[in-house]
Amino acid sequence: MYSTIPTRPPDLYRALDPREQVVLAEFPFPATRDQFWIDPTYMYYSTFGWHRLVNGASGMRPRWYDELETTMQSFPSDESVLMLRRQGATHVMVHGEFLDPSREAAVRRRLEG
């Protein structure tokens, strides 16, 4: 968590072309509803480029979101990537700063493979 509010998004957002029709999925997804802070953080970052998000917080949860949230715990499994595509995601941002170092390493190895 941050002690101050960032005034710019993490550098990885620079890879997104602002002219593209990007639908972004942010990872990690919360593992439980107790991790309420993470989706609003992603929504805040989205204000720097105004790309559409698959995950976010709007005060309601679509029926499909619980299944997506559960499936995303195995990201980047084939099933999770397929589900993201079904929801229209064109890009995934992996926020290593929110992951346990061993989980981050495993996710990066799988993505590089």
Buried (B, 14 or more C-beta within 10 A) or exposed (E): EEEEEEEEBEEEBEEBEEEEEBBBBBBBBBEEEEEEEBBEBBBEBBEBBEBEBBBBBEEEEEEEBEEBBEBBEEBBEEEBBEBBEEBEBBBBBBBBEBBEEEEBEEBBEEEEE
